[in-house]
Amino acid sequence: MLDRRRADEARGGTTYVEALHDALWEEMETDDRVFVLGEDVGVYGGAFKVTDGMIERFGPDRVIDTPISEDAIVGAAIGAAIAGLRPVAEMQFADFISCAFDQITNFAAKSRYRTGVGIPIVVRGPSGGGVHGGPFHSQNPEAYFAHTPGLKVVQPATAYDAKGLLKSAIRDEDPVIFFEHKFLYRRIREELPREEYTVPIGKARVARDGRDLSIVTYGAMVWEALDAAALLESEGIDCEVVDLRTLLPLDDETIFASVGRTGKALIVHEDTKTGGVGAEVSARITEHCFDSLDGPVLRVAAPDTPVPYAPPMEAFFLPNAEKIARAARALAGY
Amino acid sequence: MGRLSDAQRLELYRFMRLNRVVEERLVNLYRQGKIVGGLYRSLGQEATSVGTAFALSPGDFLSPLIRNLGSVLVRGYAPRELFAQYLARATSPSGGKDGNLHFASVERGVIGPISMLGELIPVMAGVALAAKLRRESFVCMTYIGDGATSTGPFHEGMNFAAVRKLPLVVVGENNHWAYSTPFSQQMACASLADRAKAYGMAAATVDGNDVETVWEAASEAVARARRGEGPFFLEAVTYRMKGHAEHDAQHYVDKAELAAWGDRDPLERWSRALAARGLASAGDLARLDGDIARLVDQELEIAERAPFPPPEAALEGVYGEAPGESEPFFLRYAEGKR
């Protein structure tokens, strides 16, 4: 990861956080229904600077500094969406999305089904650990929402996807929960196309081709999986890496095609193991690819605890390339 | 309600100075890169923390917020414990599982906060409810910033406490800022105490930078609650002299306003009051400051000597029994484990 960062920095390019900023900026330029609301998004430019400079460009009516009220932020976004606007609500940290759980899961997700009124909102914010944020600033809450029919759940791993997926999310007719991995914000960068592009929601990508086994992952763990694959290459184990990109709906086609080619599946996520998105992916693989499988479907995930605070404990808690490689070796040798 | 003794007046000074010196050491640690995570100062707000907590008795409960370091010092936590929290050491009250003021001890009457602002109000209302149900006379005190009074849980907790006439004192710390958001963008009320009217809760507003005034008002609120007269909302008007956290240069704050509040520094004011009452000369206070600085340095040394918690401790304490990480059979088999 560090070597890659150094190489990318030498090349210049756009960071993950800048890509998000650019996506939001471009959509606000081209569609005046789009507006942003959240805590400290305006004058301060967002706790992580995703909305930096926006209040100066678009004014306080389209970049709204709100009170500390996640429930009101999402509720106001829903109302504005019903009235024809395209709100993008920021959660300062994804952990705090719990405070808006009711609005998201009971109002936004069920509105179209119950009443025929779609709710085109985006609820976005930084999730994930690795920055010593402790139990309340490091969580990966995607599984709560991946379990809610009516929502779409997205988590990009690259700057390219961050930009393309956020633009798609803003244009989507349904509520999209958009998790940005805060560890990636300023740690990865790449040259992005000058011309307009989007990345479709609901489509995974093969991040690395391989013959021996499929590592199915998303978010920051894509980079750890790629590092593990590079490590295993020298040992003669050829890993394919699938980046899910969207967690609801899952791209079964890409997942099954990869497992069909390799015959083995290792699922990796930073979120805790029990009831994580990986459990769903695993179940689908065993349901649909049983005849192709040459080994058990394995998972590498965080243990079932809150995210600990002390650096050695957090390092122990988080999955990494080494833990992925260990599981992949065992699976390859099965 | 009694009056403060001369010894208590000096104790108030000592706690406020201790509050400030501990935070100054924390800033040094932060600059050295030793603090794990963020650091949130209470510079300029020490009188509110210390004056309110000082109004409680043993057996009462207090829950602090991020800037109420002075409150937990008054409740008996040692600087070494607070340093260990910020340094994420095994010896910290939370054993490295969480940072800053996120810790609790029922024995010591301190209930730790979570980061979801406002949620403390219903929780502490619940603790106060237990006092009523158990026919006990303890009182609960918690804090809320001007910003966090915008949260739903605040409203729900306030209403519940008022309806049930619970022995709860809510200290509304109006420091004018919620991160970068000013009071005027947080509410249309003229004062924070106006919030209480909606719940039929008694309320008062005091100068939060005058420690004796804070103590008097808090003591009255605590006494009322103990007599069964219901909850009280005490607004302490003060000012956040630093950014939201150490990384925040507070470019959004008006410099003249900041300077004006700097002239109302609670420690300076209390020093002058002590001198005017003939309780302590400038020299006396300088000697006391020296003693406090030495104590804090010793405490910091103790905290810094402590190890990080063992990594595997991350698995402990989720349930009554530690969960094991289950490995699939074949993985154990492949690695030759039984």
Chai-1 contact restraints between the chains, C-beta under 6 A:
chainA,res_idxA,chainB,res_idxB,connection_type,confidence,min_distance_angstrom,max_distance_angstrom,comment,restraint_id
A,D40,B,Y179,contact,1.0,0.0,6.0,A-B,restraint_1
A,D40,B,S180,contact,1.0,0.0,6.0,A-B,restraint_2
A,V43,B,S180,contact,1.0,0.0,6.0,A-B,restraint_3
A,V43,B,Y252,contact,1.0,0.0,6.0,A-B,restraint_4
A,Y44,B,S180,contact,1.0,0.0,6.0,A-B,restraint_5
A,D65,B,T181,contact,1.0,0.0,6.0,A-B,restraint_6
A,D65,B,Q185,contact,1.0,0.0,6.0,A-B,restraint_7
A,P67,B,S150,contact,1.0,0.0,6.0,A-B,restraint_8
A,P67,B,Q186,contact,1.0,0.0,6.0,A-B,restraint_9
A,I68,B,L117,contact,1.0,0.0,6.0,A-B,restraint_10
A,I68,B,G147,contact,1.0,0.0,6.0,A-B,restraint_11
A,I68,B,A148,contact,1.0,0.0,6.0,A-B,restraint_12
A,I68,B,S150,contact,1.0,0.0,6.0,A-B,restraint_13
A,I68,B,T151,contact,1.0,0.0,6.0,A-B,restraint_14
A,I68,B,A178,contact,1.0,0.0,6.0,A-B,restraint_15
A,S69,B,S150,contact,1.0,0.0,6.0,A-B,restraint_16
A,S69,B,T151,contact,1.0,0.0,6.0,A-B,restraint_17
A,D71,B,G152,contact,1.0,0.0,6.0,A-B,restraint_18
A,H132,B,V36,contact,1.0,0.0,6.0,A-B,restraint_19
A,H132,B,G37,contact,1.0,0.0,6.0,A-B,restraint_20
A,G134,B,D98,contact,1.0,0.0,6.0,A-B,restraint_21
A,G134,B,G99,contact,1.0,0.0,6.0,A-B,restraint_22
A,P135,B,D98,contact,1.0,0.0,6.0,A-B,restraint_23
A,F136,B,S115,contact,1.0,0.0,6.0,A-B,restraint_24
A,P296,B,P328,contact,1.0,0.0,6.0,A-B,restraint_25
A,P303,B,E325,contact,1.0,0.0,6.0,A-B,restraint_26
A,D304,B,P323,contact,1.0,0.0,6.0,A-B,restraint_27
A,T305,B,V318,contact,1.0,0.0,6.0,A-B,restraint_28
A,P308,B,K97,contact,1.0,0.0,6.0,A-B,restraint_29
A,P308,B,A314,contact,1.0,0.0,6.0,A-B,restraint_30
A,Y309,B,A88,contact,1.0,0.0,6.0,A-B,restraint_31
A,Y309,B,K97,contact,1.0,0.0,6.0,A-B,restraint_32
A,Y309,B,D98,contact,1.0,0.0,6.0,A-B,restraint_33
A,Y309,B,G99,contact,1.0,0.0,6.0,A-B,restraint_34
A,A310,B,A88,contact,1.0,0.0,6.0,A-B,restraint_35
A,A310,B,G96,contact,1.0,0.0,6.0,A-B,restraint_36
A,A310,B,F308,contact,1.0,0.0,6.0,A-B,restraint_37
A,A310,B,P309,contact,1.0,0.0,6.0,A-B,restraint_38
A,P312,B,F308,contact,1.0,0.0,6.0,A-B,restraint_39
A,P312,B,P311,contact,1.0,0.0,6.0,A-B,restraint_40
A,M313,B,P311,contact,1.0,0.0,6.0,A-B,restraint_41
A,M313,B,A314,contact,1.0,0.0,6.0,A-B,restraint_42
A,F316,B,P311,contact,1.0,0.0,6.0,A-B,restraint_43
A,F316,B,A314,contact,1.0,0.0,6.0,A-B,restraint_44
A,F317,B,A314,contact,1.0,0.0,6.0,A-B,restraint_45
A,A330,B,L331,contact,1.0,0.0,6.0,A-B,restraint_46
A,A330,B,A334,contact,1.0,0.0,6.0,A-B,restraint_47
A,G333,B,A334,contact,1.0,0.0,6.0,A-B,restraint_48
